[in-house]
Amino acid sequence: MTQKNNQQKIPENFNRVTISVGGMTCAACVARVEKILKKIDGVNSASVNLPLAQATIEYDFSKIKDLAPFKKIIEDDGYIFNGEIKEENLTDFFEKELKYQEGLKLKALTAFTLGIPIFILSMHEFFPFVMIIPEDIRNYLVFLLVIPVQFWCGLPFLSGAYKGIKKLSFDMNTLIALGTLSAFIFSSLILIFKDYFISLGMPANLYFDSSSMIIMFILTGRYLEAKARNRASEAIKGLFTLIPKITHVLKNEQEIEVPVNTLLKGDVIVIRPGERIPVDGKIIKGNSSVDESMLTGESIPVEKKPGDAVISGTLNLWGTFNFIAEKVGSETMLSQIIKVVKDAQSAKADIQRLVDKISSVFVPVVLVIAILTLLTWYFLGPAPIIINSFLAFVSVLIIACPCAMGLATPAAIMVSTGKGAEMGILLKDASTIENASGITSCIFDKTGTLTTGKPVLSNIFPSELYTEEELLKIAMSLEKSSEHPISVAITKKAWEKKILPYNTTDFRSLTGGGVTAKIDGVLYGIGKKDLLSQSATISDIIKNKVDEWSNEGQTIIYITRQDEIIGIMTIFDTLKDNAIDVISQLNKEGIKTYILSGDNINTVATIAKRLNVKGYWAGVLPEDKINKVKEIQQKGEKVAMIGDGVNDAPALIQADAGIAMGTGTDIAIDSAQIALMSGNLSGVPKALKLVKNTIKIIKQNLFWAFFYNILAIPIAAGVFYPIFELRLNPVIASVAMAFSSVTVVLNSLRIRVYKY
């Protein structure tokens, strides 16, 4: 896999570069670009990423001095060399990809806008009102409308076919170009020399509508593919937004504002409340509370003090601190996550590769059959020889034109995504359908996925001198002015019980998040044990409760009066309402269930026991999450990863099906192939059923599309003419081609009638 190559150590005399390659449209292009790059003397490896339209090359710099050899071989093969991709020009790269997608969209819309009137004007049998326009004027009007469709909208196919013919490499572009050009040229000749063809006894039928319809349908499919590729890169763009552009550095005891990409190891950086941390390092001055949920998934902020590590991309909640930069640029944890996401995307499958593989054989065979048909009718066919020969030749090309093949996947996707949207399930592209079918294992992130992701006050245990209500009132009085998640949980519970706070004086915030204040002149405190006085006493009964709830993974909060612990509270992330039912349903269907979390082992173990999952992993970092997914995949399992955070992004992409909760982060949603927009876990089994039914329909579509060609081509070629005088002229061929497309669409609509 791509990841394996990237993890290997580069030899001393080798360098690695990532370049942007334009013009790639399918898995066949990926294989082609990798193949030609590896042919260059000095190239050790080449890995192409289709979603990002880039190639990572490892080469011997003693043999290759610059990028010129890569540029030459890529452009000689008909692709576009857009230069080296560096972190600072990624924005330009994404803009180019979006521009390419928008260009396809414009061509598809133009083809539809012109194609509909072309079809209506051509099919006067079905639209008799067009007969008010004289036939010759109507035909020339159609001719004028077809020209931009054929030569501007259809330019990608014509260009692709030309490049392929130059390389003696044939693909679907070749068939589309030859079929549409044949129909256009033949129709143009009939239009211009109408009297001559009539004198030969040939009906003056035109086939402009066939040409325009083919281009219109196939362009739509190409646009959907480009949109899917662009969507796949959204995860990378989202991750880069976590890195601030500007930060503050201490130079000669003065704070100066500098670009983050100029930071060096050893720089002392100042971070204020609400700022994201730009690079990895260690705190040397100050204290704070940092939201590391993007990294660990844990919803409770982490208290930081001098000597503690801080990670790029995480959010400083309160307090100002200074830290020394230890890892910058590509060495930071966030950069490593970005790298893992990019590598994982490179390994994704594309269902269209099946069509590409068959086309590599199918297209040359069709061309040979068309030429043999032309020659056979010319030497053995009835008069008029030239007309009959050309008609048979064009009929073979038109009926073999892979319109139904091109629609087989997009039609099913459009119906499936529409049905999914009705159920709150976003299916992103064709790869989603293929990858998510036949899932055998589901791995769930914990926080925000199986649980609500919002800490709640779960237990209150006062000493013998206090009631639960009195202890909660004291805690609320101390926490009422704080926006810390734990404070919010305590305050919320008190308001639910309609408890009003005491008046407090001498409020003081403790280093790390605890607080103290006086109530009626008596000093009270609240916080984690290590934040309170070391001399604070605790009774055996409270200590036993601490041990019990700590083993369950609950966060313990202590409340003190002077130097005595008068009670404890626990904060816990509760299960979502239907989590147990969803896991039970998946287990009954034979799908293995696991939990993969960055939270502590006691918490994860407690959740795993309640849900009855097959296994779990705790305290797992993002780069380890992707490895856990790989481990399950290497056992022959097809894995779905369900998560909601930035830390889940690499695992979501590595999984055969990444399913993101719609209530999660944008990066998780962009990284996943499936998003549950309501955040409801019941969408997981529904989504798996939807993709299973969709892949079944796609396979049926592909089968009938190819079977149709296998059956219809011999008829178009006139194989049965000597026996039954059965043959197809271009008009019937174009109708048959259109009928095959309609069949594919109708079959795709069956996706809507299944029960989910």
Buried (B, 14 or more C-beta within 10 A) or exposed (E): BBBEBBEEEEEEEBBBBBBBBBBBBBBBBBBBBBEBBEEBEBBBBBBBBBBBBBBBBBBBEEEBEEBEBBBEBBEEBBBBBBEEBEEEEBEEBBEBBBEBBBEBBEBBBBBBBBBBBBBBBBEBEEEEEBEEEEEEEBBEBBBEBBEBBBEBBBEBBBBBBEBBBEEEBBBBBBBBBBBBBBBBEBBBEBBEEBEEBEEEEBEBBBBBBBBBBBBBBBBBBBBBBBBBBBBBBBBBBBBBEBBBEEBBBBEEEEEEEBEBEEBEEEBBBBBEEEBBBBBBBEBEBBBBBBBBBBBBBBBBBBBBEEEBEBBBBBBBBBBBBBBBBBBBBEEBBBBBBBBBBBBBBBBBEBBBBBBBEBBBEBBBEBBEBBEEBBEBBBEEBEEBEEBBBBBBBBBBBBBBBBBBBBBBBBBBBBBBBEBBEEBBBBBBBBBBBBBBBEBBBBBBBBBBBBBBBBBBBBBBBBBEEBEBEBBBBBBBBBBBBBEBBBBBBBBBBBEEEEBEBBEBEEBEBBEBBBBBBBBEEEBBBBBBBEBBBEEBEBBEEBEEBBEEBBEBBBBBBBBBBEEBBBBBBBBBBBBBEEBBEBBBBBBEEEBBBBBBBBBBBBBBBBBBEEBEBBBBBBEBBBBBBBBBBBEBBEEEBBBBBBBBBBBBBBBBBBBBBBBBBBBBBBBBBBBBBBBBBBBBBBBBBBBBBBBBBBBBBBBBBBEBBBEBBEEBBBBBBBBEBEEEEEBBBBBBBBBBBBEBBEBBBEBBBBBEEBEB
